[in-house]
Each structure stands twice: as structure tokens, then as C-alpha cells.
Amino acid sequence: MPGDLSDLTNGRVMAIFGAGRSGSSWLWAIVGSHPEVAHRFEPIHRRAGGDPKIRALRDRLASGSFGPEVLEEIYAAFSPAYPELVRPPFFKKAFRPRMNWGRTGLWPFARRWRGLAGTFRWLYSPRDLAPLLIKEVAFEHLMRNLLERSPIRVVYLIRHPAALLHSLLGGQDQALMPTGRRAILADYVAAEDPDLPARLGVDLKTLTPLEIEAIMLRLDMEVGWRAAQASPRALVVVYEELCERPFEVARRVFDHFGLDFAETSRKFIRMSMGGSRWGRLRALEIGVDQYFSVFRNPRMSRDRWKNEMALADRRRVLELFESSAVFRGVQAGGSWWQPCA
């Protein structure tokens, strides 16, 4: 690996964390459109299952048994352009990959065949010490540990819980989003906040899928919110504000990461906000289900839950969230979160 990996302690590794369906893929693509940034999509989640070294790294991150040098390990593990860690749309890069075109055509085949995966990685991995951006979802505990034990800079993206749950449950109905975490609800509550069921007046054995996912989400977001509030290297971004003022909020994110707000990123924001199939084709977002697309009308995406989610469900989410630190904190900040009524 060219360059001096010790320089990673000076902001070379950056991360975006958030819940699933929080808009983290859009923000990841916005920052990843910067020509100097190598951006990787859920690398810990996607490589831990098949790579014992990455699995061990994930476990150390979860346990907190690491120091600042872990950023060097993260960089070495995830800066290579593994096909499973990148996805369209692709952007021209300034960090001298061996080839700066052809990713869109080769990527679907590299995802399927190991031989082409190696070719893809060889062609498109950085040959310079490029800033590395990783994006993960539902890993708030890892985010907290990284903020406490390393100099990483983090953006924590949050979205109105009713909007999150509406999108998540819709994806689960289409078999696009997992449901397996529901099985660990009792253990998770016991570990994180054993008094929560009593405070909420719920019986964990009789909850609906909406209520289970809401309580899991509340526990996740409480960890992420508190970790972000405690660290000067964390920036909280509210999805509703990103949708309403994308250029202003994106500039804050780039400033936080120590990057200039490149014209390529401005152009991508304008293009992605159209939400049209033509925009997806122009950007060659091919091989990505519409559910996971980063091309959508942001205000329509922000408010869809208000029109499609049953009023009783919206009110139930509010009942389960209104006493949480994250909900109170965002409301107190005058954000775009509105009551679920």
C-alpha cells in the first residue's frame, strides 16, 4: 500500500453511520462523488461473513478492544475495491486507479465470478493514499467505540422514527430487508435498558412487528445519539434537513470531513434529486433495486410516510419514542421532525 498509513490518524478514515432506511446511502453517495474519496458500502457487514480476519476485526470493534491503530487496519482492509463494497453510481476518481472507466459494465459480472472480482479490485483500487469513507447501518455500538478509542470522524444520520419504520416494514414485506433481529429483542433490551418495558408499559411477548422494530430502533438510536453528542468528532445530520436543504447540509458534512465541496458533488446532488428513471440511467445506476436507489425526490421521500402510514401506527410510534433522548433532542433543536399525529 503506497503512502504512510500513520497519516490515517489525521482524518484519512471517515464514516457515516445510521439506521437502515435513514438515507445513509444517499449521503454516502454524495460524499463518495468527491473525486478524491474512496467510498465503501457497508464493508464490515458485507465482508465479515466470509472473511475470518474481517470477522475478528468486527468483533474487536464491538468489544472495544482496540486503540487508534485500528484505523490503519480498517484502511488496509477496505480501501481495495472489492466488488461487494462498491455499487453504482460510479464516479471518476483522482486517486489514480489503474483504470478510471468501465466500472458499471464490469461490476455486475465481478459480483458473480471470483476471477473477475480480482480483476475489478486490481483495476479500481486506489494507488494513492486516498481518503476512505465507509458507510454502515445498525452498527451504533461500533460507532460509539470508534469515537471513544480512535480519531475517526463520523457523521451520524438520523430520520424520523415513523418514516424509518414505514420504509423498513415496507422493505420487509417485499423481502428486501431482514427481520432476523426481532429474535434478539428480549436480550437486547435486557442488555441496554432493562427498565424500558416497564416505562413504556409493554409486554415484550405480545408486541406487534411494528412495536418490536420500534423498540429495537429506539435502543439503536439512543446509543448512536449519545455517542455523537459526547464526541467533537461526530456530526449529527437529520435526514429531513438534508432533504429540505441538501446543499447547505452537504457542505456541513464536507467541512466536517475536511473536504472541499467539489463541483462533482454539487452536480450529483442536483441529478439525484430528480428521482427519475432517466436520471438513474444517465448516472448508470444499473443493477440496483429501486428500493435502494439514491435517485429520488427528497421532499417526496421525506414525507411519504405521512400519507401512507396508518394514523394508529404513527401515533404508536410516537408513544414508544417521545420519551427518548434522541427524539427530545431533535425536537428541541427545531428540526423538521413533526409529531406523528
C-alpha positions in Angstrom: 0.0 0.0 0.0 1.6 3.3 -1.1 1.8 6.2 1.3 2.3 6.4 5.1 -0.5 4.6 6.9 0.3 6.6 10.1 -1.2 9.6 8.3 -4.6 7.9 8.8 -4.8 9.4 12.2 -5.2 12.8 10.5 -8.6 12.3 9.1 -8.0 9.7 6.3 -10.7 7.4 7.5 -14.2 8.7 7.7 -17.6 7.0 8.4 -21.3 7.5 8.0 -23.5 5.6 10.4 -27.3 5.4 10.7 -30.2 3.1 10.9 -31.4 1.1 7.9 -33.6 3.3 5.7 -32.2 6.5 7.2 -31.0 7.9 3.9 -27.4 6.9 4.6 -26.9 5.5 1.1 -27.8 8.9 -0.4 -25.4 10.8 1.9 -22.7 8.2 1.3 -23.1 8.6 -2.5 -22.9 12.4 -2.1 -19.6 12.3 -0.2 -18.4 9.4 -2.4 -19.0 11.6 -5.5 -15.9 13.6 -4.4 -13.1 12.7 -6.9 -10.6 12.2 -4.1 -12.6 9.9 -1.9 -12.7 6.1 -2.0 -16.1 5.1 -0.6 -17.1 1.6 0.5 -20.6 0.4 1.1 -21.2 -1.5 4.4 -17.8 -3.1 4.3 -17.8 -4.6 7.8 -21.3 -6.1 7.3 -20.6 -7.4 3.8 -17.2 -9.0 4.4 -17.3 -10.2 7.9 -19.4 -13.3 6.9 -16.8 -14.7 4.5 -13.5 -13.4 5.8 -12.3 -14.5 9.2 -9.9 -11.6 9.6 -12.7 -9.1 9.0 -15.0 -11.0 11.3 -12.3 -10.8 14.0 -11.9 -7.1 13.3 -15.7 -6.6 13.7 -15.6 -8.4 17.0 -12.8 -6.3 18.3 -14.6 -3.1 17.2 -17.8 -4.4 19.0 -15.9 -5.2 22.2 -13.8 -2.1 22.3 -10.5 -4.0 22.5 -8.5 -1.7 20.2 -6.7 1.5 20.0 -6.1 4.3 17.5 -4.1 2.0 15.3 -7.3 0.2 14.3 -7.8 2.9 11.6 -4.8 1.5 9.8 -6.3 -1.9 9.8 -9.6 -0.6 8.6 -7.9 1.3 5.8 -5.8 -1.7 4.7 -8.9 -4.0 4.8 -11.4 -1.8 3.0 -9.5 0.6 0.6 -9.3 -2.2 -2.0 -12.2 -2.0 -4.4 -13.9 -5.3 -3.6 -17.0 -5.5 -5.9 -19.3 -6.3 -2.9 -18.2 -3.0 -1.3 -18.9 -0.7 -4.2 -22.1 0.0 -6.1 -23.4 2.3 -8.8 -23.4 5.2 -9.5 -19.7 5.2 -10.0 -17.6 8.4 -10.2 -14.4 9.3 -11.9 -11.6 9.4 -9.3 -8.4 11.4 -8.9 -6.5 8.9 -6.8 -5.0 7.1 -9.9 -6.8 3.7 -10.1 -5.3 1.7 -12.9 -8.5 2.4 -14.9 -11.0 5.2 -14.4 -13.8 3.9 -16.6 -15.7 0.7 -17.2 -16.8 0.1 -13.6 -20.5 0.0 -14.5 -20.1 -2.7 -17.2 -17.7 -4.9 -15.3 -19.3 -4.6 -11.8 -22.3 -6.9 -12.3 -20.1 -9.7 -13.6 -17.4 -9.1 -10.9 -20.1 -9.6 -8.3 -20.8 -13.1 -9.7 -17.4 -14.5 -10.6 -14.4 -14.6 -8.3 -11.9 -14.3 -11.2 -13.4 -11.1 -12.4 -13.7 -9.9 -8.8 -9.9 -9.9 -8.5 -9.6 -8.1 -11.8 -12.1 -5.5 -10.7 -10.2 -4.9 -7.4 -6.9 -4.7 -9.2 -8.2 -2.1 -11.8 -10.1 0.2 -9.4 -8.3 0.2 -6.1 -6.5 3.4 -5.1 -2.8 3.6 -5.9 -2.5 6.7 -3.8 -3.4 7.1 -0.1 -6.9 8.4 -0.8 -9.3 9.4 2.0 -11.5 6.4 2.8 -15.2 6.7 3.6 -17.2 3.7 5.0 -20.9 3.5 5.5 -22.6 1.1 7.9 -26.1 0.7 9.3 -27.3 -0.6 12.6 -23.7 -0.5 14.0 -24.2 2.3 16.6 -22.2 0.3 19.2 -19.2 0.1 16.8 -19.6 3.8 16.1 -19.5 4.6 19.8 -16.4 2.5 20.4 -14.6 4.0 17.4 -15.4 7.6 18.6 -14.1 6.7 22.1 -10.9 4.9 21.0 -9.8 6.3 17.7 -9.5 9.7 16.0 -12.1 8.8 13.3 -14.5 11.5 12.1 -18.1 10.3 11.9 -21.5 11.5 10.6 -24.5 10.0 12.4 -27.6 10.3 10.2 -31.0 10.1 11.9 -34.5 10.2 10.5 -38.0 10.4 12.0 -38.7 7.0 13.5 -42.1 6.7 11.9 -40.5 7.3 8.5 -37.8 4.8 9.2 -40.3 2.2 10.3 -42.7 2.8 7.4 -39.8 2.2 4.9 -38.3 -0.7 6.8 -41.6 -2.6 7.2 -42.4 -2.0 3.5 -39.0 -3.4 2.6 -39.6 -6.4 4.9 -42.9 -7.1 3.2 -41.0 -7.2 -0.1 -38.3 -9.5 1.3 -35.8 -6.7 0.7 -34.9 -6.1 4.3 -34.1 -8.6 7.1 -36.3 -9.5 10.0 -33.9 -11.6 12.0 -33.0 -9.1 14.6 -36.5 -9.4 16.1 -35.4 -12.7 17.7 -32.9 -10.9 19.9 -35.3 -8.3 21.3 -35.5 -9.6 24.8 -31.7 -10.0 25.1 -31.1 -6.6 23.6 -33.5 -4.8 26.0 -32.0 -6.7 29.0 -28.5 -5.6 28.0 -29.3 -2.0 27.0 -32.2 -0.8 29.1 -33.9 -3.5 31.2 -36.4 -1.0 32.7 -37.6 0.2 29.3 -40.6 -2.2 29.0 -42.0 -1.0 32.4 -41.5 2.6 31.5 -43.3 2.1 28.2 -45.9 -0.2 29.7 -45.3 -3.0 27.2 -45.0 -6.8 27.4 -42.2 -7.9 25.1 -44.0 -11.2 24.4 -47.1 -9.6 22.9 -45.7 -6.9 20.7 -46.6 -6.4 17.1 -43.9 -6.4 14.4 -44.1 -2.6 14.3 -43.6 -2.3 18.1 -40.7 -4.8 18.0 -38.9 -2.9 15.3 -39.7 0.4 17.0 -38.2 -0.6 20.3 -35.1 -2.1 18.6 -34.7 1.2 16.6 -35.1 3.3 19.8 -32.3 1.3 21.5 -30.0 1.7 18.5 -30.7 5.4 18.1 -30.2 6.1 21.8 -26.7 4.6 21.6 -25.8 6.5 18.5 -27.3 9.8 19.7 -25.4 9.7 23.0 -22.2 8.7 21.4 -22.5 11.5 18.8 -23.4 14.1 21.4 -20.3 13.1 23.5 -17.7 13.4 20.8 -16.5 16.5 19.0 -15.6 14.3 16.0 -19.2 13.4 15.4 -21.7 15.4 13.4 -25.4 14.6 13.7 -27.3 15.1 10.5 -31.1 14.9 10.4 -32.4 13.3 7.2 -35.4 15.7 7.0 -33.0 18.7 7.0 -30.8 17.0 4.3 -33.9 16.7 2.1 -35.0 20.3 2.7 -31.6 22.0 2.4 -29.3 19.4 0.6 -26.5 21.8 -0.4 -26.3 23.5 2.9 -26.3 20.3 4.9 -23.9 18.6 2.5 -21.5 21.5 2.9 -21.5 20.9 6.6 -20.7 17.3 6.1 -17.8 18.0 3.7 -16.5 20.6 6.2 -16.7 18.1 9.0 -14.7 15.6 7.0 -12.1 18.2 6.0 -13.1 18.0 2.3 -13.9 20.8 -0.2 -17.4 20.8 -1.6 -16.4 19.6 -5.0 -18.4 20.6 -8.1 -18.9 16.9 -8.9 -20.7 16.5 -5.7 -22.9 19.5 -6.4 -23.7 18.1 -9.8 -24.6 14.7 -8.3 -26.9 16.2 -5.7 -28.8 18.1 -8.5 -29.0 14.9 -10.6 -30.0 12.6 -7.7 -32.9 14.9 -6.6 -34.8 14.4 -9.8 -35.8 11.0 -8.7 -36.5 9.9 -12.3 -35.6 6.7 -14.2 -33.9 8.9 -16.7 -31.6 10.3 -14.0 -30.8 6.8 -12.9 -29.9 5.8 -16.4 -27.8 9.0 -17.0 -25.8 8.2 -13.9 -25.7 4.5 -14.8 -27.2 3.3 -11.6 -27.7 -0.1 -13.1 -28.3 -3.3 -11.1 -29.7 -1.6 -8.0 -33.3 -2.2 -7.0 -35.4 1.0 -7.0 -36.0 0.5 -3.2 -32.3 1.1 -2.6 -31.8 3.8 -5.3 -30.1 7.1 -4.3 -32.1 8.9 -7.0 -35.4 10.1 -5.6 -37.3 13.4 -5.0 -36.1 14.2 -1.4 -39.2 16.0 -0.2 -41.5 13.2 -1.5 -39.2 10.7 0.1 -39.2 12.7 3.4 -43.0 12.9 3.6 -44.3 9.7 2.1 -44.9 8.1 5.5 -47.3 10.9 6.4 -49.6 9.9 3.6 -49.1 6.2 3.6 -48.8 5.1 7.2 -51.9 4.4 9.2 -52.6 7.1 11.8 -52.8 4.5 14.6 -49.3 3.2 13.7 -47.9 6.8 13.6 -49.3 7.5 17.0 -48.0 4.2 18.4 -44.5 5.1 17.2 -44.7 8.5 18.9 -45.8 6.8 22.1 -42.8 4.5 22.0 -40.3 7.2 21.1 -41.4 10.5 22.6 -39.6 9.9 25.9 -36.3 9.0 24.2 -33.3 11.3 24.4 -32.9 11.3 20.7 -36.5 12.3 20.0 -36.4 15.0 22.6 -33.0 16.3 21.4 -34.0 16.6 17.8 -37.3 18.3 18.6 -35.6 20.7 20.9 -33.2 21.6 18.1 -36.1 22.8 15.9 -35.6 20.2 13.3 -38.1 19.0 10.7 -39.4 16.2 12.9 -43.1 16.6 13.4 -45.5 14.8 15.8 -46.9 11.5 14.4 -50.5 12.8 14.6 
